[in-house]
Amino acid sequence: MPKAAELDIDLNAPAQEPPAATAPRTAKQKRQQPEAPKNDTPVNFRWPAAEVKAMKKAALDADMTIQDFLLTCFHSFLQDKK
């Protein structure tokens, strides 16, 4: 039976961490998600792809978010209904 070879490293030495590719982020640098207002309720519905594309283009042309655009359309509908 062969003899065990002696280890030439110290197993009790503290492990060294390899250097990170980038420096860790500070609290200010971390990307923070804006909190959604507490009174908003999500609404989900399905539209044909062509209608979604047209709605997104209309919102972009009006320089509005999709949510603001849809709310404006809804309020306009309610005013026209009166």
Secondary structure in CASP SS format (residue, H / E / C, confidence):
PFRMAT SS
TARGET T0000
AUTHOR 0000-0000-0000
METHOD secondary structure of the structure
MODEL  1
M C 1.00
P C 1.00
K C 1.00
A C 1.00
A C 1.00
E C 1.00
L C 1.00
D C 1.00
I C 1.00
D C 1.00
L C 1.00
N C 1.00
A C 1.00
P C 1.00
A C 1.00
Q C 1.00
E C 1.00
P C 1.00
P C 1.00
A C 1.00
A C 1.00
T C 1.00
A C 1.00
P C 1.00
R C 1.00
T C 1.00
A C 1.00
K C 1.00
Q C 1.00
K C 1.00
R C 1.00
Q C 1.00
Q C 1.00
P C 1.00
E C 1.00
A C 1.00
P C 1.00
K C 1.00
N C 1.00
D C 1.00
T C 1.00
P C 1.00
V C 1.00
N C 1.00
F C 1.00
R C 1.00
W C 1.00
P C 1.00
A H 1.00
A H 1.00
E H 1.00
V H 1.00
K H 1.00
A H 1.00
M H 1.00
K H 1.00
K H 1.00
A H 1.00
A H 1.00
L H 1.00
D H 1.00
A C 1.00
D C 1.00
M C 1.00
T C 1.00
I H 1.00
Q H 1.00
D H 1.00
F H 1.00
L H 1.00
L H 1.00
T H 1.00
C H 1.00
F H 1.00
H H 1.00
S H 1.00
F H 1.00
L H 1.00
Q H 1.00
D H 1.00
K H 1.00
K C 1.00
END
